[in-house]
Amino acid sequence: ATSGMPDFPEFVTVGLVNGEPISYYDSIIRSETPRQDWMKEAVDPDYWNRNTQTSIGDEQTFKANIDVA
């Protein structure tokens, strides 16, 4: 996560399996996306919606914590 860097996401999540990225979310695209073709086929579309909502919540928590800090 970052704060105050122009044109760079304030918040990023990356899901990893064995060191390889399988999913990605950032505060600019605001959507959880697959990073491996097999991940697109391994889960249902609702998986991406649920994880997008989780990441949005995590982003809001991060921003609130930065304000506290």
PDB file with one MODEL, atoms N, CA, C and O in Angstrom:
MODEL        1
ATOM      1  N   ALA A   1       0.841  -1.181   0.000  1.00  0.00           N
ATOM      2  CA  ALA A   1       0.000   0.000   0.000  1.00  0.00           C
ATOM      3  C   ALA A   1       0.883   1.240   0.000  1.00  0.00           C
ATOM      4  O   ALA A   1       1.990   1.221   0.538  1.00  0.00           O
ATOM      5  N   THR A   2       0.393   2.310  -0.600  1.00  0.00           N
ATOM      6  CA  THR A   2       1.135   3.562  -0.677  1.00  0.00           C
ATOM      7  C   THR A   2       0.210   4.718  -0.348  1.00  0.00           C
ATOM      8  O   THR A   2      -1.007   4.557  -0.264  1.00  0.00           O
ATOM      9  N   SER A   3       0.800   5.874  -0.165  1.00  0.00           N
ATOM     10  CA  SER A   3       0.004   7.077   0.052  1.00  0.00           C
ATOM     11  C   SER A   3       0.727   8.260  -0.553  1.00  0.00           C
ATOM     12  O   SER A   3       1.917   8.459  -0.308  1.00  0.00           O
ATOM     13  N   GLY A   4       0.005   9.058  -1.354  1.00  0.00           N
ATOM     14  CA  GLY A   4       0.561  10.290  -1.876  1.00  0.00           C
ATOM     15  C   GLY A   4       1.415  10.195  -3.113  1.00  0.00           C
ATOM     16  O   GLY A   4       2.094  11.162  -3.459  1.00  0.00           O
ATOM     17  N   MET A   5       1.408   9.057  -3.800  1.00  0.00           N
ATOM     18  CA  MET A   5       2.182   8.917  -5.033  1.00  0.00           C
ATOM     19  C   MET A   5       1.233   9.089  -6.211  1.00  0.00           C
ATOM     20  O   MET A   5       0.353   8.250  -6.405  1.00  0.00           O
ATOM     21  N   PRO A   6       1.380  10.150  -7.006  1.00  0.00           N
ATOM     22  CA  PRO A   6       0.456  10.364  -8.121  1.00  0.00           C
ATOM     23  C   PRO A   6       0.565   9.271  -9.183  1.00  0.00           C
ATOM     24  O   PRO A   6       1.647   8.739  -9.432  1.00  0.00           O
ATOM     25  N   ASP A   7      -0.569   8.944  -9.806  1.00  0.00           N
ATOM     26  CA  ASP A   7      -0.640   7.949 -10.887  1.00  0.00           C
ATOM     27  C   ASP A   7      -0.178   6.559 -10.471  1.00  0.00           C
ATOM     28  O   ASP A   7       0.205   5.750 -11.316  1.00  0.00           O
ATOM     29  N   PHE A   8      -0.213   6.284  -9.179  1.00  0.00           N
ATOM     30  CA  PHE A   8       0.159   4.971  -8.666  1.00  0.00           C
ATOM     31  C   PHE A   8      -0.932   4.552  -7.689  1.00  0.00           C
ATOM     32  O   PHE A   8      -1.348   5.361  -6.860  1.00  0.00           O
ATOM     33  N   PRO A   9      -1.407   3.313  -7.763  1.00  0.00           N
ATOM     34  CA  PRO A   9      -2.484   2.901  -6.870  1.00  0.00           C
ATOM     35  C   PRO A   9      -2.103   3.088  -5.401  1.00  0.00           C
ATOM     36  O   PRO A   9      -0.974   2.808  -5.000  1.00  0.00           O
ATOM     37  N   GLU A  10      -3.060   3.565  -4.611  1.00  0.00           N
ATOM     38  CA  GLU A  10      -2.834   3.695  -3.170  1.00  0.00           C
ATOM     39  C   GLU A  10      -2.862   2.340  -2.489  1.00  0.00           C
ATOM     40  O   GLU A  10      -2.262   2.159  -1.430  1.00  0.00           O
ATOM     41  N   PHE A  11      -3.558   1.390  -3.094  1.00  0.00           N
ATOM     42  CA  PHE A  11      -3.757   0.092  -2.458  1.00  0.00           C
ATOM     43  C   PHE A  11      -3.720  -0.997  -3.525  1.00  0.00           C
ATOM     44  O   PHE A  11      -4.334  -0.864  -4.583  1.00  0.00           O
ATOM     45  N   VAL A  12      -2.991  -2.078  -3.235  1.00  0.00           N
ATOM     46  CA  VAL A  12      -2.853  -3.201  -4.168  1.00  0.00           C
ATOM     47  C   VAL A  12      -2.904  -4.498  -3.376  1.00  0.00           C
ATOM     48  O   VAL A  12      -2.305  -4.602  -2.306  1.00  0.00           O
ATOM     49  N   THR A  13      -3.620  -5.488  -3.905  1.00  0.00           N
ATOM     50  CA  THR A  13      -3.516  -6.840  -3.364  1.00  0.00           C
ATOM     51  C   THR A  13      -3.092  -7.771  -4.501  1.00  0.00           C
ATOM     52  O   THR A  13      -3.464  -7.564  -5.656  1.00  0.00           O
ATOM     53  N   VAL A  14      -2.321  -8.783  -4.163  1.00  0.00           N
ATOM     54  CA  VAL A  14      -1.904  -9.800  -5.124  1.00  0.00           C
ATOM     55  C   VAL A  14      -2.024 -11.146  -4.433  1.00  0.00           C
ATOM     56  O   VAL A  14      -1.414 -11.378  -3.389  1.00  0.00           O
ATOM     57  N   GLY A  15      -2.817 -12.033  -5.026  1.00  0.00           N
ATOM     58  CA  GLY A  15      -2.909 -13.401  -4.517  1.00  0.00           C
ATOM     59  C   GLY A  15      -1.795 -14.230  -5.138  1.00  0.00           C
ATOM     60  O   GLY A  15      -1.552 -14.152  -6.342  1.00  0.00           O
ATOM     61  N   LEU A  16      -1.118 -15.027  -4.313  1.00  0.00           N
ATOM     62  CA  LEU A  16       0.010 -15.828  -4.792  1.00  0.00           C
ATOM     63  C   LEU A  16      -0.196 -17.308  -4.469  1.00  0.00           C
ATOM     64  O   LEU A  16      -0.737 -17.655  -3.419  1.00  0.00           O
ATOM     65  N   VAL A  17       0.236 -18.164  -5.373  1.00  0.00           N
ATOM     66  CA  VAL A  17       0.338 -19.596  -5.139  1.00  0.00           C
ATOM     67  C   VAL A  17       1.722 -20.010  -5.595  1.00  0.00           C
ATOM     68  O   VAL A  17       2.079 -19.831  -6.760  1.00  0.00           O
ATOM     69  N   ASN A  18       2.499 -20.562  -4.683  1.00  0.00           N
ATOM     70  CA  ASN A  18       3.879 -20.957  -4.983  1.00  0.00           C
ATOM     71  C   ASN A  18       4.670 -19.807  -5.605  1.00  0.00           C
ATOM     72  O   ASN A  18       5.482 -20.019  -6.505  1.00  0.00           O
ATOM     73  N   GLY A  19       4.428 -18.594  -5.120  1.00  0.00           N
ATOM     74  CA  GLY A  19       5.160 -17.434  -5.599  1.00  0.00           C
ATOM     75  C   GLY A  19       4.676 -16.849  -6.908  1.00  0.00           C
ATOM     76  O   GLY A  19       5.232 -15.859  -7.384  1.00  0.00           O
ATOM     77  N   GLU A  20       3.649 -17.442  -7.500  1.00  0.00           N
ATOM     78  CA  GLU A  20       3.109 -16.965  -8.773  1.00  0.00           C
ATOM     79  C   GLU A  20       1.809 -16.186  -8.530  1.00  0.00           C
ATOM     80  O   GLU A  20       0.949 -16.651  -7.782  1.00  0.00           O
ATOM     81  N   PRO A  21       1.652 -15.010  -9.149  1.00  0.00           N
ATOM     82  CA  PRO A  21       0.419 -14.248  -8.951  1.00  0.00           C
ATOM     83  C   PRO A  21      -0.778 -14.944  -9.612  1.00  0.00           C
ATOM     84  O   PRO A  21      -0.718 -15.360 -10.769  1.00  0.00           O
ATOM     85  N   ILE A  22      -1.872 -15.058  -8.834  1.00  0.00           N
ATOM     86  CA  ILE A  22      -3.088 -15.667  -9.381  1.00  0.00           C
ATOM     87  C   ILE A  22      -4.239 -14.671  -9.442  1.00  0.00           C
ATOM     88  O   ILE A  22      -5.190 -14.863 -10.200  1.00  0.00           O
ATOM     89  N   SER A  23      -4.155 -13.596  -8.637  1.00  0.00           N
ATOM     90  CA  SER A  23      -5.208 -12.577  -8.650  1.00  0.00           C
ATOM     91  C   SER A  23      -4.600 -11.225  -8.327  1.00  0.00           C
ATOM     92  O   SER A  23      -3.514 -11.135  -7.755  1.00  0.00           O
ATOM     93  N   TYR A  24      -5.328 -10.160  -8.708  1.00  0.00           N
ATOM     94  CA  TYR A  24      -4.820  -8.803  -8.557  1.00  0.00           C
ATOM     95  C   TYR A  24      -5.976  -7.836  -8.359  1.00  0.00           C
ATOM     96  O   TYR A  24      -7.025  -7.973  -8.988  1.00  0.00           O
ATOM     97  N   TYR A  25      -5.782  -6.862  -7.485  1.00  0.00           N
ATOM     98  CA  TYR A  25      -6.739  -5.770  -7.262  1.00  0.00           C
ATOM     99  C   TYR A  25      -5.919  -4.523  -6.986  1.00  0.00           C
ATOM    100  O   TYR A  25      -4.892  -4.589  -6.309  1.00  0.00           O
ATOM    101  N   ASP A  26      -6.368  -3.378  -7.509  1.00  0.00           N
ATOM    102  CA  ASP A  26      -5.771  -2.122  -7.073  1.00  0.00           C
ATOM    103  C   ASP A  26      -6.832  -1.035  -6.994  1.00  0.00           C
ATOM    104  O   ASP A  26      -7.935  -1.183  -7.522  1.00  0.00           O
ATOM    105  N   SER A  27      -6.486   0.046  -6.334  1.00  0.00           N
ATOM    106  CA  SER A  27      -7.434   1.122  -6.058  1.00  0.00           C
ATOM    107  C   SER A  27      -7.787   1.938  -7.299  1.00  0.00           C
ATOM    108  O   SER A  27      -8.664   2.800  -7.230  1.00  0.00           O
ATOM    109  N   ILE A  28      -7.142   1.694  -8.407  1.00  0.00           N
ATOM    110  CA  ILE A  28      -7.498   2.369  -9.660  1.00  0.00           C
ATOM    111  C   ILE A  28      -8.510   1.533 -10.432  1.00  0.00           C
ATOM    112  O   ILE A  28      -9.545   2.051 -10.851  1.00  0.00           O
ATOM    113  N   ILE A  29      -8.227   0.246 -10.626  1.00  0.00           N
ATOM    114  CA  ILE A  29      -9.163  -0.595 -11.387  1.00  0.00           C
ATOM    115  C   ILE A  29     -10.359  -1.030 -10.545  1.00  0.00           C
ATOM    116  O   ILE A  29     -11.438  -1.276 -11.084  1.00  0.00           O
ATOM    117  N   ARG A  30     -10.176  -1.130  -9.215  1.00  0.00           N
ATOM    118  CA  ARG A  30     -11.230  -1.464  -8.249  1.00  0.00           C
ATOM    119  C   ARG A  30     -11.998  -2.729  -8.631  1.00  0.00           C
ATOM    120  O   ARG A  30     -13.220  -2.793  -8.501  1.00  0.00           O
ATOM    121  N   SER A  31     -11.264  -3.723  -9.098  1.00  0.00           N
ATOM    122  CA  SER A  31     -11.858  -5.008  -9.446  1.00  0.00           C
ATOM    123  C   SER A  31     -10.817  -6.105  -9.272  1.00  0.00           C
ATOM    124  O   SER A  31      -9.677  -5.962  -9.713  1.00  0.00           O
ATOM    125  N   GLU A  32     -11.211  -7.195  -8.632  1.00  0.00           N
ATOM    126  CA  GLU A  32     -10.325  -8.348  -8.474  1.00  0.00           C
ATOM    127  C   GLU A  32     -10.269  -9.073  -9.816  1.00  0.00           C
ATOM    128  O   GLU A  32     -11.312  -9.404 -10.380  1.00  0.00           O
ATOM    129  N   THR A  33      -9.078  -9.320 -10.328  1.00  0.00           N
ATOM    130  CA  THR A  33      -8.930  -9.939 -11.641  1.00  0.00           C
ATOM    131  C   THR A  33      -7.975 -11.122 -11.579  1.00  0.00           C
ATOM    132  O   THR A  33      -7.026 -11.111 -10.794  1.00  0.00           O
ATOM    133  N   PRO A  34      -8.219 -12.155 -12.406  1.00  0.00           N
ATOM    134  CA  PRO A  34      -7.303 -13.306 -12.452  1.00  0.00           C
ATOM    135  C   PRO A  34      -6.002 -12.945 -13.157  1.00  0.00           C
ATOM    136  O   PRO A  34      -5.989 -12.124 -14.075  1.00  0.00           O
ATOM    137  N   ARG A  35      -4.927 -13.554 -12.727  1.00  0.00           N
ATOM    138  CA  ARG A  35      -3.629 -13.353 -13.371  1.00  0.00           C
ATOM    139  C   ARG A  35      -3.097 -14.619 -14.020  1.00  0.00           C
ATOM    140  O   ARG A  35      -2.008 -14.618 -14.594  1.00  0.00           O
ATOM    141  N   GLN A  36      -3.861 -15.694 -13.931  1.00  0.00           N
ATOM    142  CA  GLN A  36      -3.499 -16.957 -14.575  1.00  0.00           C
ATOM    143  C   GLN A  36      -4.736 -17.473 -15.308  1.00  0.00           C
ATOM    144  O   GLN A  36      -5.846 -17.393 -14.782  1.00  0.00           O
ATOM    145  N   ASP A  37      -4.552 -17.995 -16.503  1.00  0.00           N
ATOM    146  CA  ASP A  37      -5.681 -18.533 -17.261  1.00  0.00           C
ATOM    147  C   ASP A  37      -6.418 -19.620 -16.501  1.00  0.00           C
ATOM    148  O   ASP A  37      -7.647 -19.672 -16.528  1.00  0.00           O
ATOM    149  N   TRP A  38      -5.672 -20.496 -15.817  1.00  0.00           N
ATOM    150  CA  TRP A  38      -6.323 -21.584 -15.103  1.00  0.00           C
ATOM    151  C   TRP A  38      -7.208 -21.060 -13.975  1.00  0.00           C
ATOM    152  O   TRP A  38      -8.182 -21.714 -13.603  1.00  0.00           O
ATOM    153  N   MET A  39      -6.879 -19.873 -13.421  1.00  0.00           N
ATOM    154  CA  MET A  39      -7.702 -19.299 -12.358  1.00  0.00           C
ATOM    155  C   MET A  39      -9.056 -18.865 -12.895  1.00  0.00           C
ATOM    156  O   MET A  39     -10.060 -18.960 -12.189  1.00  0.00           O
ATOM    157  N   LYS A  40      -9.097 -18.392 -14.128  1.00  0.00           N
ATOM    158  CA  LYS A  40     -10.368 -17.991 -14.743  1.00  0.00           C
ATOM    159  C   LYS A  40     -11.335 -19.167 -14.797  1.00  0.00           C
ATOM    160  O   LYS A  40     -12.540 -19.001 -14.612  1.00  0.00           O
ATOM    161  N   GLU A  41     -10.795 -20.360 -15.053  1.00  0.00           N
ATOM    162  CA  GLU A  41     -11.615 -21.551 -15.205  1.00  0.00           C
ATOM    163  C   GLU A  41     -11.871 -22.270 -13.884  1.00  0.00           C
ATOM    164  O   GLU A  41     -12.825 -23.040 -13.775  1.00  0.00           O
ATOM    165  N   ALA A  42     -11.031 -22.028 -12.886  1.00  0.00           N
ATOM    166  CA  ALA A  42     -11.112 -22.775 -11.631  1.00  0.00           C
ATOM    167  C   ALA A  42     -12.217 -22.284 -10.697  1.00  0.00           C
ATOM    168  O   ALA A  42     -12.658 -23.027  -9.820  1.00  0.00           O
ATOM    169  N   VAL A  43     -12.666 -21.049 -10.875  1.00  0.00           N
ATOM    170  CA  VAL A  43     -13.665 -20.487  -9.959  1.00  0.00           C
ATOM    171  C   VAL A  43     -14.831 -19.898 -10.748  1.00  0.00           C
ATOM    172  O   VAL A  43     -14.705 -19.592 -11.934  1.00  0.00           O
ATOM    173  N   ASP A  44     -15.970 -19.744 -10.069  1.00  0.00           N
ATOM    174  CA  ASP A  44     -17.127 -19.161 -10.737  1.00  0.00           C
ATOM    175  C   ASP A  44     -17.021 -17.640 -10.738  1.00  0.00           C
ATOM    176  O   ASP A  44     -16.258 -17.077  -9.953  1.00  0.00           O
ATOM    177  N   PRO A  45     -17.776 -16.966 -11.607  1.00  0.00           N
ATOM    178  CA  PRO A  45     -17.700 -15.500 -11.690  1.00  0.00           C
ATOM    179  C   PRO A  45     -18.008 -14.797 -10.374  1.00  0.00           C
ATOM    180  O   PRO A  45     -17.486 -13.711 -10.121  1.00  0.00           O
ATOM    181  N   ASP A  46     -18.849 -15.399  -9.530  1.00  0.00           N
ATOM    182  CA  ASP A  46     -19.177 -14.786  -8.248  1.00  0.00           C
ATOM    183  C   ASP A  46     -17.947 -14.688  -7.339  1.00  0.00           C
ATOM    184  O   ASP A  46     -17.872 -13.809  -6.480  1.00  0.00           O
ATOM    185  N   TYR A  47     -16.993 -15.587  -7.534  1.00  0.00           N
ATOM    186  CA  TYR A  47     -15.736 -15.532  -6.766  1.00  0.00           C
ATOM    187  C   TYR A  47     -15.079 -14.160  -6.924  1.00  0.00           C
ATOM    188  O   TYR A  47     -14.622 -13.569  -5.945  1.00  0.00           O
ATOM    189  N   TRP A  48     -15.036 -13.662  -8.151  1.00  0.00           N
ATOM    190  CA  TRP A  48     -14.381 -12.378  -8.418  1.00  0.00           C
ATOM    191  C   TRP A  48     -15.174 -11.234  -7.808  1.00  0.00           C
ATOM    192  O   TRP A  48     -14.589 -10.270  -7.314  1.00  0.00           O
ATOM    193  N   ASN A  49     -16.506 -11.330  -7.836  1.00  0.00           N
ATOM    194  CA  ASN A  49     -17.336 -10.299  -7.202  1.00  0.00           C
ATOM    195  C   ASN A  49     -17.125 -10.275  -5.691  1.00  0.00           C
ATOM    196  O   ASN A  49     -16.964  -9.204  -5.105  1.00  0.00           O
ATOM    197  N   ARG A  50     -17.124 -11.446  -5.060  1.00  0.00           N
ATOM    198  CA  ARG A  50     -16.908 -11.522  -3.603  1.00  0.00           C
ATOM    199  C   ARG A  50     -15.544 -10.968  -3.223  1.00  0.00           C
ATOM    200  O   ARG A  50     -15.423 -10.193  -2.274  1.00  0.00           O
ATOM    201  N   ASN A  51     -14.523 -11.368  -3.965  1.00  0.00           N
ATOM    202  CA  ASN A  51     -13.177 -10.909  -3.634  1.00  0.00           C
ATOM    203  C   ASN A  51     -12.986  -9.425  -3.931  1.00  0.00           C
ATOM    204  O   ASN A  51     -12.207  -8.754  -3.254  1.00  0.00           O
ATOM    205  N   THR A  52     -13.686  -8.912  -4.931  1.00  0.00           N
ATOM    206  CA  THR A  52     -13.647  -7.471  -5.183  1.00  0.00           C
ATOM    207  C   THR A  52     -14.215  -6.729  -3.978  1.00  0.00           C
ATOM    208  O   THR A  52     -13.635  -5.740  -3.529  1.00  0.00           O
ATOM    209  N   GLN A  53     -15.343  -7.198  -3.455  1.00  0.00           N
ATOM    210  CA  GLN A  53     -15.947  -6.543  -2.290  1.00  0.00           C
ATOM    211  C   GLN A  53     -15.031  -6.630  -1.067  1.00  0.00           C
ATOM    212  O   GLN A  53     -14.925  -5.669  -0.306  1.00  0.00           O
ATOM    213  N   THR A  54     -14.379  -7.759  -0.876  1.00  0.00           N
ATOM    214  CA  THR A  54     -13.427  -7.907   0.230  1.00  0.00           C
ATOM    215  C   THR A  54     -12.271  -6.926   0.072  1.00  0.00           C
ATOM    216  O   THR A  54     -11.878  -6.271   1.037  1.00  0.00           O
ATOM    217  N   SER A  55     -11.729  -6.821  -1.123  1.00  0.00           N
ATOM    218  CA  SER A  55     -10.603  -5.915  -1.360  1.00  0.00           C
ATOM    219  C   SER A  55     -11.007  -4.453  -1.193  1.00  0.00           C
ATOM    220  O   SER A  55     -10.221  -3.647  -0.695  1.00  0.00           O
ATOM    221  N   ILE A  56     -12.226  -4.105  -1.604  1.00  0.00           N
ATOM    222  CA  ILE A  56     -12.714  -2.735  -1.397  1.00  0.00           C
ATOM    223  C   ILE A  56     -12.782  -2.436   0.101  1.00  0.00           C
ATOM    224  O   ILE A  56     -12.386  -1.356   0.540  1.00  0.00           O
ATOM    225  N   GLY A  57     -13.279  -3.382   0.873  1.00  0.00           N
ATOM    226  CA  GLY A  57     -13.316  -3.215   2.332  1.00  0.00           C
ATOM    227  C   GLY A  57     -11.932  -3.092   2.928  1.00  0.00           C
ATOM    228  O   GLY A  57     -11.700  -2.249   3.794  1.00  0.00           O
ATOM    229  N   ASP A  58     -11.004  -3.928   2.474  1.00  0.00           N
ATOM    230  CA  ASP A  58      -9.623  -3.862   2.956  1.00  0.00           C
ATOM    231  C   ASP A  58      -8.988  -2.515   2.602  1.00  0.00           C
ATOM    232  O   ASP A  58      -8.230  -1.949   3.389  1.00  0.00           O
ATOM    233  N   GLU A  59      -9.306  -2.014   1.413  1.00  0.00           N
ATOM    234  CA  GLU A  59      -8.784  -0.713   0.990  1.00  0.00           C
ATOM    235  C   GLU A  59      -9.298   0.391   1.916  1.00  0.00           C
ATOM    236  O   GLU A  59      -8.531   1.261   2.329  1.00  0.00           O
ATOM    237  N   GLN A  60     -10.581   0.357   2.241  1.00  0.00           N
ATOM    238  CA  GLN A  60     -11.159   1.366   3.125  1.00  0.00           C
ATOM    239  C   GLN A  60     -10.529   1.295   4.515  1.00  0.00           C
ATOM    240  O   GLN A  60     -10.262   2.326   5.132  1.00  0.00           O
ATOM    241  N   THR A  61     -10.295   0.086   5.004  1.00  0.00           N
ATOM    242  CA  THR A  61      -9.632  -0.094   6.300  1.00  0.00           C
ATOM    243  C   THR A  61      -8.223   0.467   6.258  1.00  0.00           C
ATOM    244  O   THR A  61      -7.800   1.152   7.189  1.00  0.00           O
ATOM    245  N   PHE A  62      -7.500   0.186   5.197  1.00  0.00           N
ATOM    246  CA  PHE A  62      -6.146   0.716   5.049  1.00  0.00           C
ATOM    247  C   PHE A  62      -6.142   2.234   5.096  1.00  0.00           C
ATOM    248  O   PHE A  62      -5.331   2.833   5.802  1.00  0.00           O
ATOM    249  N   LYS A  63      -7.045   2.860   4.347  1.00  0.00           N
ATOM    250  CA  LYS A  63      -7.091   4.328   4.319  1.00  0.00           C
ATOM    251  C   LYS A  63      -7.437   4.905   5.689  1.00  0.00           C
ATOM    252  O   LYS A  63      -6.883   5.927   6.095  1.00  0.00           O
ATOM    253  N   ALA A  64      -8.354   4.248   6.401  1.00  0.00           N
ATOM    254  CA  ALA A  64      -8.700   4.706   7.748  1.00  0.00           C
ATOM    255  C   ALA A  64      -7.497   4.566   8.682  1.00  0.00           C
ATOM    256  O   ALA A  64      -7.236   5.451   9.496  1.00  0.00           O
ATOM    257  N   ASN A  65      -6.770   3.463   8.566  1.00  0.00           N
ATOM    258  CA  ASN A  65      -5.580   3.261   9.412  1.00  0.00           C
ATOM    259  C   ASN A  65      -4.485   4.280   9.114  1.00  0.00           C
ATOM    260  O   ASN A  65      -3.781   4.717  10.024  1.00  0.00           O
ATOM    261  N   ILE A  66      -4.337   4.662   7.843  1.00  0.00           N
ATOM    262  CA  ILE A  66      -3.347   5.684   7.483  1.00  0.00           C
ATOM    263  C   ILE A  66      -3.730   7.017   8.126  1.00  0.00           C
ATOM    264  O   ILE A  66      -2.867   7.745   8.617  1.00  0.00           O
ATOM    265  N   ASP A  67      -5.027   7.333   8.122  1.00  0.00           N
ATOM    266  CA  ASP A  67      -5.475   8.571   8.767  1.00  0.00           C
ATOM    267  C   ASP A  67      -5.166   8.555  10.256  1.00  0.00           C
ATOM    268  O   ASP A  67      -4.763   9.576  10.814  1.00  0.00           O
ATOM    269  N   VAL A  68      -5.349   7.408  10.910  1.00  0.00           N
ATOM    270  CA  VAL A  68      -5.049   7.286  12.341  1.00  0.00           C
ATOM    271  C   VAL A  68      -3.551   7.443  12.588  1.00  0.00           C
ATOM    272  O   VAL A  68      -3.127   8.129  13.519  1.00  0.00           O
ATOM    273  N   ALA A  69      -2.753   6.789  11.728  1.00  0.00           N
ATOM    274  CA  ALA A  69      -1.296   6.843  11.905  1.00  0.00           C
ATOM    275  C   ALA A  69      -0.792   8.257  11.672  1.00  0.00           C
ATOM    276  O   ALA A  69       0.409   8.509  11.774  1.00  0.00           O
TER     277      ALA A  69
ENDMDL
END
